[in-house]
């Protein structure tokens, strides 16, 4: 594959990150702008969870990722450490897949 | 206080290890798509944004051409810009510091930063998570690129279910008000509704629109 392709990907990825960082540095300090921009992250992460749990290409599917997320949710609710949440979610999906689901 | 800091470090390492396993499959996929080991490693070092990298090498491997591969990859990477904007004071102030920090803005480092209740811990959460992932992501990429297809499907060990679980654990502490809960549910709904009709990357980014009512209300004195 050509190096031009690699450079194009690297350049685009960094430019998009830097554009946000530069915009953030232009925002006036101390008037709560950054505090308000915080709220944008909540729906984006929620959307990411939904797509990672239900998405299969462009389809919505129900597979072992769904019960795994429910197990994770219950553990988060009970304030389990992240490592426990991660292992339980992975184990749930792996066991259900091994069972043929 | 030391216990709190240990928790941040432990969480960062947990996420890093999971990401590293995923990086192995990126390395395998990239070499199979026709990229050299060096090119594969450069992508992980410099592009450093997982979903875009996977999409890019898949489309290139399928003969999609640079433009055809770059468009979906850039759409997926665009949310990093939104993240960088939201991180504001978490990113370093100096020019070089900020340029380096921008490179480290990805899903996981952003979610970890915002999940910290104490603002002083946000920077630490961001840096530790980014450092753990950077190390594991690049080591995993190299291992996968060198090893080739000897590894099994990461889905069989449930790795695809691990990431939504991580993000859920990092989202819950950020949902402190009824308004935030509403935006989270609306964001998830927008993303799912757009999944079938919009190109990859757009559904997750469009979820940001769910925050508009809160932003508009917050803008009024």
Interface residues (C-beta under 8 A of the other chain):
Chain A: X1 X2 X3 X4 X5 X6 X8 X9 X10 X12 X13 X14 X16 X17 X18 X19 X20 X21 X23 X24 X25 X27 X29 X32 X33 X34 X36 X37 X38 X39 X40 X41 X42 X43 X44 X45 X46 X47 X48 X49 X50 X51 X52 X53 X54 X55 X58 X59 X60 X64 X65 X68 X69 X72 X73 X76 X77 X81 X82 X83 X85 X86 X88 X89 X90 X91 X92 X93 X94 X95 X97 X98
Chain B: X7 X10 X11 X14 X15 X18 X33 X34 X35 X36 X39 X42 X43 X46 X47 X48 X49 X52 X53 X56 X60 X66 X69 X70 X73 X74 X77 X78 X79 X80 X81 X82 X83 X84 X85 X86 X87 X88 X89 X91 X93 X98 X99 X101 X102 X103 X105 X107 X110 X111 X114 X155 X156 X157 X158 X159 X160 X161 X162 X163 X164 X165 X166 X167 X168 X169 X170 X171 X172 X174 X175 X179 X180 X183 X184 X185 X186 X187 X188 X189 X190 X191 X192 X195 X196 X197 X200 X203 X204 X205 X206 X207 X208 X209 X210 X211 X214 X215 X218 X219
